[in-house]
Amino acid sequence: MSLLNEDQMAEPRPKSLFSLDYYKIYFDVKGDEVLQRTIASLYPLKGHLERNIRTNPDLYGPLWISVSLILTSAISHGIAQFIENATSCVAVDTDMRRTSFVMTTVFLYTFLLPTSLWAYLKFQNAETRQSLPSYICLYGYSLAVFIPISILWVLRIPTIMWPVMLGAALITAYSLVNSLWPSLEGLSTLRSRFIVSFIVIVLHVGLAVSLGSYAFEPSRVHPARIIKPVAPTAAPTARS
């Protein structure tokens, strides 16, 4: 299986997967293209993958968006934790377990999930036009909406932020399905298409829920960690 589509076959490419020049073409993207693809991920546009990504997929945007989401969620979590415990004498530590969770989840979603979907469609002989980088590009840009939301999560107003989070997740999930639909039409039955679409939506919304409930919420500090002031001891009196 080749990871290249027909439009890229004519371009000379190094044969070694371990050569940096092999991936250079996927980082050769203009700023306006990154902005256009980021905006396109926020509204449902049928055939976006086919028309706007297939001929020139990039990995720069997905990588930049993934790293930015990891950083903003970690910073927002630290600020929210500091604000929550500012009035009490509590030691605020860096929670690397949360940061590791966010990093693992985001990178698995950006790279492993589209790879699995692309491999499944290839196995079913449903996908003949799109390359693997095209799927990674599409999924990576779908995470852009969570960056400003992760920053706003520091406000700690769940009644407002949860509807915003879930609403953005549903919109971008629907945009993902619309972009993928031309590829899904290659599946043998309509039932298979709807099952794959349902899985795409569930996993995307599940990512939003897990980030919102685990990554952006400040940690609960155990009472044992509260630093209590030490009462001054009286100086010993000299014996006569």
N, C-alpha and C positions, 0 to 999 in steps of 0.2 A: 504494500500500500504506500502510495506516495503522499506526503503531506502537502504537496503543491497542487494548485489547481491549474487548469489549462492555460490561463493567462500568464502564469509565472513560468511555465515550462520552457518558454522561449528564451528566458533570461539565463545567462550563465551563472551557475551556482557552484560553490565548492561542494565536493562530494562528501566530505567528512562532517558528521554531526558534531564533532568535538572541536571544530574550527569556529572561531569567533566570527569570521567572515560569512559563515553560513547563516547566522542570525542577524547580520547587519541590516539586511533589507527590511526586517520587521521593526527596526528602530529608526528607520528613515521616514519620519512623518512630520508634517508641518503642524504648527500650533493651531491654525484654524481648522485643520482636520480633526485634531483632538477635541477641540471645542464643539465642533459640529456633531461628532459621535457621542460626546457626553450629553449634549442637549437632546439628541435623537433617542437616547435611552430613557428619557423622561416621559415620552408620549408614545402611544401605540402607533406604529407605522408598519404596515404589512409589507414584507419584502425588503426591509432595511438591510438584513444580512446579505441578500442577493444583490441589491443595487449599490450599496454604499461601502460594503466591507469586503466582498468576495475578491475583487480585483486588487485590493491593496490592504490586507490586514496588517495591523501593527500590534506589537507586544509592549511598546513603550507606555501607551495609555493604561492598559490593565495593570502593569507593574507599578506605575506611578500612583494610580488610584488605590491599589491595595496597600502600599506602604503608607500613603497619606491617611487612609482609614485606620490603620493600626496606630499611627502616631496620634491622630486626633482623639481616638477613643481612650488611649492611655492618658493623654494630657487632661481631657475632660474628666476622666475618672479621678485623677489626682486632685484637680481643682475642686470638684464636688466633695470629695472626701475631706479636704482641708476646710472648706466652708462649713460643712456639717459639724465638724469637731473643733471649730475655732473657739467656741465659748467654753469648752471643757478642756481640762488638762489631759489630752490624749496624744500619745505618740503616733504619728502618721507615717507608716512605712510604705515603701514601693511594693506593690503587689505584683510580682513577676509572674505569679501563677495565672492571673487574669490576662496579662499581656501575652503570655505564651498561648493561652486559649484563643484569644482574638487572632493572633498571628497564624496559628494552625488552621483555624476555621476559615479565615479569609483566603489564605493561599490554597487550601483544599478546594474551596468553592470556585476560585478563579481558574485553577489549572486542572485539578483532578476531575471535577464534575463535567466540564465541557469535553474533556478527553473521553470520559466514559460514554457520554451521549454520542459523540462523533463515532466512537468505535462500535457502539450498538447499531447506529444507522448504517454504518459500513457493513456490518455483519448481516444486517437485514437487506442489503442491496438497495437501501432507500436513498442513500446519499452518494451522488456521483459528481457534484459540482463544487462543494465547499471543501476547503482545507481545514486541517486541525487548528492552525493559527486563527482562522476566521471565527471559529467557535470560542476560542479563548478570548479573542478580541471582543466579541459580543458580550460574553459573560462578565469580563472585566469592567467594561464601561457601565454595566447595569448596577455596579456598586457605588457609582459616583454620588447618587442621591443620599447615601448614608453618611457622607462626610459632613455636610452642614448639619444634619440631624444629630450626629454624635457631638458636635460642638454645642448645639443648643441644649443637649441633655444635661448640661451642667446647671441649668436653671432649676432642676429637680421639681418639675410640675408634671407628675405622671398623667393626670387627667387631660392634659393638653398634648404632651409629647407622645403618648401611646397611640392615640388616633392618628397623629401626624406620621408616626413611624409605620403603622400598619397600612395607612392609606398610600404612602409612598411605595411600600413594598408591593402592594396589589397592583398599582399602576405600572411599575417597572416589570413586574412578573407578567402582566398582560402584554406589555411591549415585547418581552422576550418571546412569548408564545407567538405573537404576530410575526415577529422576525423569523422565527424558526418554522413557521407553518409551511412555506414552500418546500422545505426539506422533509417535513413530516408527511407531506402528501405522497411521498414515495413508499410509505408503509402500506401493507397489503389491505388493511381494513380500517374503516373509520373509527372503530372502537380502539384500535391500537394508537391512533393519532390522539384521541382524547385522553387515553391513559397516560401517554408520554407528556401531553400538555398539562395534565393534572399533577403529575410528579414534578414537573418544572416549577409550577406555581407553588406547590406545597414546600419544596425545598427552598425556594426563594423567600417565602414568608417565614419559614422556619429559621432561616438565617437571621432575618430581622428580629424575630422574637428572642432568639438566643443572645444576640448582641445587646438588645435592649434590657433583658432581664439579668444578664450575667456580666456584661462588659461595661455598660454605662452607669450602672447603679453603684453608688459608693458602698464600700464595705461596712458591715456592721462591726463595731468595735466591741469586743467582749469586756464586761466590767472589770475583769482582772487586769486589763491593760491600762486602765485609768491611773494616771500618776497622781497620787495623793500627796499634798504638802506635808512635810515632816515638821512636827511641832518641835520648837527649840527646847533643848534640855537645860535645866538649871545648872549653873556652875557649882561644883562641890565647894562647900564651906571649909575654911581652914580650921583645924582643931587648935585650941589654945594649949 
